[in-house]
Amino acid sequence: MRTGSATLLHQMLTMLPFHRATIGAAFVTIACSTAPADNGLRDSFAGQLAGNTFISEFRRSGDDMTFRAPRPDGTPSTWRVHIDKTSIETRPNEAQPYKGTVQSSWYVNGEKVDITGAESNLPLELTSNGLSQECWAFWEPDRQRWSWE
């Protein structure tokens, strides 16, 4: 015959595998049904910029990135990009269920490069991998990454 404490301990140990399975299933459900994190979108933007073969000396500090690349006229220059704002919205597309938008400010030799109408006024080489002052990416859940192109 078990004492009260022994019975309680036995019940807890018997239920432990059930609780582990329930908690594990809850974590899997949450992980698969939530939007990707905002900081992941920012990291992906920075990674996309760093991966551009046109630039050199890339450095990142939080939402600020600096690098060397020619100006639109071809003059070697120092660039700075600052992520101003990001947003992630749900889409009715199972293959790409989220759209992440990044708004950023771009500076060349300390001067801001402004958008004129539909033109980014950035060198084609800097925009060729899907980035500009306002750009977006789609979340690929099967690959767990943002797609910029």
N, C-alpha and C positions, 0 to 999 in steps of 0.2 A: 504494500500500500504506500502511495506517495504522500508526502507532506504537501502543504499548500504551496510552499516555495518551489519544491521540485516539480509539482504539476504545472505551475505557471511557466517555469523554465522550459519544460518539455513542450508545452503548447507554443511558446515563442520559437523554439528551435524547429518545430514541425512546420510552422507557418513561414519561416524565413525564406525558403526557396520560392514560395508563392509570391511573397512581397518583392523579392528580387526580380522575378519575371514581370510582375505588374509594373514596377518602376522602370525597368528596361524598355518595355513596350511603350510606356508613356514618353520616354525620352526619344525613341525612334519616331513616334508620331509627331512630336513637337518639332524635331529636326527636319522632318520631311515636309512639314506643312507651313513653315514660317518663311518670311521673306529673307533674302540674304542681308547681311549687316551692312550698314552705311559705310563703316570703315573699310570693309572689303571692296566696296565700289571705289573708294578713294585710293586704296592700295593698288587696285587693278588699273586705274587711270595712270598712276605714277609708274607702274610697271610697263604699261603700253608706251608711255613717253620715253622711259629709259631704254626700251628695246628698239627705238628708232635708230637705225644705223647712220643717219645723217648727223646725229649730234655726238658730242664728246664731253667728257668731264661732268657727267650727270651727278648731281647731289640732291638729296631730299632731306628736309627738316620739317616734319609735320605736313602741313598743307602747302608748303613752299618748296619749289623745285628750281634748281639753277642748272644751266648747261651752256656749252659753247656750240654755236651754229651760225652760218651766214645769215645776214639780213636778206630781205627780198631782193636787194640789188647785188647780192653776192659778197658784201663786206663781212669778214669774220667779226662776230659779235658775241656778247654775253646776254643770255636770255634768263628771265625769271618767270615762272608760272605759279600763280596762287589759286588754289581751289577755293572759290567763294561760297558755293552752295551745291549740295547734292540732294537728289530726291529719288525715291524708288516707288514705282507704281505697279499695281497688279494689272495683268493683261489676260484676256480670255484665250490664251494660246498655251496649250500644254507643253509644247516643245520649248517655248521661251515665255514662261509665266510672269516675268518681271522685266520692266524697262527701267534702267537706271540713267538718270540725267546728271551731268556734271556741268556746272557753270564756273568758268575760270577767267582770271585776268592774266594776260600775257604782256610782258614787257621786254623790249630789246634795248640794251644800253640805257636802262632807266626810263625809257619812254613807253607809255602804254600803247598797245596796238589795238585800236578800236575796230569793231565790225562796222562795215558800210553796207547797208542794205543786206543782201544775201552773201556778201563777200567777207571772209574772215580777215583779209589783208595779211595773212601769214604765208610764208613760203610754202609752195606745194609740197616740198619735201617734209615739212613739219606736219602737214595735214594728211599725208598719204596713208597713215595708219589709223585713220578714223578720229583723230583728235582735233579740237579747235576750242574757241571760247565757250561755245555751247555745243555739247555733243552727248551722245547717248550710247548705251550698250544694252544688250539683251542677255538675261541670265539663262545659262544652259544647265538645267538641273542634273542631267546625266553626267556632265563633265565637271559640275560644281565650280563654274567659272563664268566670268563676264566675257561676252564676245563683242568686240568693237568694230569689226569689219563686216 
